[in-house]
Amino acid sequence: MRYIDEFQDSGLSRRLLDDITRSLTRSWSLMEVCGGQTHSIIRHGIDQMLPDGIELIHGPGCPVCVTPLNVIDKALEIASRSGVVFCSFGDMLRVPGSHRDLFRVKSEGADIRVVYSPLDALNLARREPHRQVVFFAVGFETTAPAIAMAARQARRLGLRNFSLLVSHVRVPPAIEAVMRSPGCRVQAFLAAGHVCSVMGTAEYPALADAYRVPIVVTGFEPLDILEGIRRTVRQLERGEHRVENAYPRAVPAQGNPAALRTLREVFCTTDRSWRGIGVIPRSGWRLRDAYRDLDAEHRFDVEDLTVEESAECRSGEVLQGRLKPHECRAFGTTCTPRTPLGATMVSSEGACAAYYLYRRVATPDAKETVAHD
C-alpha cells in the first residue's frame, strides 16, 4: 500500500508541523466536521503534536451519532414486526434507542441483517417477494447516492416489498448551526473530502462569507489533515475567509454530476432533527412524493412516534464541539462501548468511541511524534 504510506510519511508530517508553527502568531480554534477525520486525528495523535495555540474541536460529522432517538425507536419498532427483514449498515446495530438496540431486538428473534450496500437489501427483496425488506438509510451526502439508486431500481423493477427508513443529513446546514450556536468558538472548518467528492464545493463560499470563516476541504490521512490545518491557519493569520480545496485528488469543484442528478430525482431537502442538537432547518433529505410508496415510516405507520432524549448523555455537547468526550462524567464509567448512553460511544466515527479506543482519557501536555502505523 505504497500510496497510503506516502500520506503517512513522518518526515513530511514534521515539515508541515514546522510550517504551521512558524506561521502561528496567536491562538486559533478549528473544527474538523467529519467523524472519520476525528478518528484519524486521535489515532495518529495529530492534536497532541500541533503547536500550543491551535485547538481542534470535534464536529457533528458522524451520521450514526446524529440519528435522532425517535428514528432509532422507529427502526426498532419496524424490525420487531412479523414478516420484516430489516437491513442496516453494521454500525447502527449498537446505537441505543430508548430501551434497547437492534442487537437486542435481533437476539429476541427479529430478522435483522447487516448489509454492505442498499443494493444488497434490494436483491434480498427480489429473492424473498413474500417478505417486507426495509433498509435503514442513514448517512451524509456520501451514502445518499447509492440509496437513491436503490430507490430508482426498486421503482424500475416494480418491487412492492422494499422500503427505506430515511434519516439522511447534510453538512452545510450543520456548519451554519454550529456558527449560530451560543458560545461558538469555531474560527475555521476542515470540510469533509468525501462529502465534497459527491456534492462539490458550491455550497461553502456563502458560508465562508457569511460567518467570515475559512473552509478547507480536507482528506483523511495524516498529511491530508496537516495540510488542511496549514492552509486554514495561513488564511486565519492573513485575515482571509475563503474556500480552499486541499483534497484535489478526490474532489472536483462540481462534485459528481451523475450522483447529483440521481439525488435530486429521489430526494428533496427537509428540516431534520439531530440527536442531542435539535432541529436544523433544511439539514436533511426525505423521499420525494413520487417515491412516497417506498417510505418505511409511512408504510409501517410509525411517523408520529416521539420519545425523550436521555438527560445523562452529553453527546449533543460533544457533537457541537462544546465538550471533549473525556470531560463528560459518564465517559468510560457508566458510558462505554458495551453500555453506551449515546451513539458517539459506539459509532465507528463517534468522537467518544475514538477517545475510548485510543485511551484518550485526558489531554497530555507533551507533544509527541505522529504515530506511523
ABEGO torsion letter per residue (X at the ends): XAAAAAAABAAAAAAAAAAAAAABABBBBBBBABAAAAAAAAAAGAAAABBBGBBBBBBAABAAAABBAAAAAAAAAAAABBGBBBBBBAAAAABBBAABBAAAAAAAGBBBBBBABAAAAAAAAAABAABBBBBBBBEBAAAAAAAAAAAAAAAAAGBAABBBBBBBBBAAAAAAAAAABBGBABABBBBBAAAAAAAEAAAAAAAAAAAGBBBBBBBABAAAAAAAAAAAAAAAAAGBBBBBBAAAAABBAAEBAAAAAAAAAABBBBBBBBBGAEBBBGABBBBBAAAAAABAAAAAGAAABBBBBBAABAAAAAAAGABBAAABAABGBABBAABBABAAAABAABAAAAAAAAGBABBBABBBBBBBX
